[in-house]
Amino acid sequence: MKPVKTATLGGKRCRIDQVYTYGEAWCKGMKGSEKPYLRIDDRLTGLCELDTLLHEMTHLQQPGWSEKRVERTATEQARLLHRLGWRRIT
């Protein structure tokens, strides 16, 4: 499967990098002038990878939310999707 390089999140075209990041993930570009991107550690797998991706996507889509609200929302979504059988296809 070909890796995804860009997506539209929060109405903005966003670059997506999956690279070795020493266990970190982050998003940039929530403020208007920055070019948005997500960077996710490529060693993450399973539920942890899904939760992290949803967490960072939520930051871009809901820039006014607190960290606690983003964390709770992404984790709830990730757990439900995982329970329903959603998995990465490689």
Buried (B, 14 or more C-beta within 10 A) or exposed (E): EEEEEEBEBBEBEBBBEBEEBEEEBEBBBBEEEEEBBBBBBEEBEEBEBBBBBBBBBBBBBBBEBEEEEBBBBBBEBBEEBBEEEEEEEE
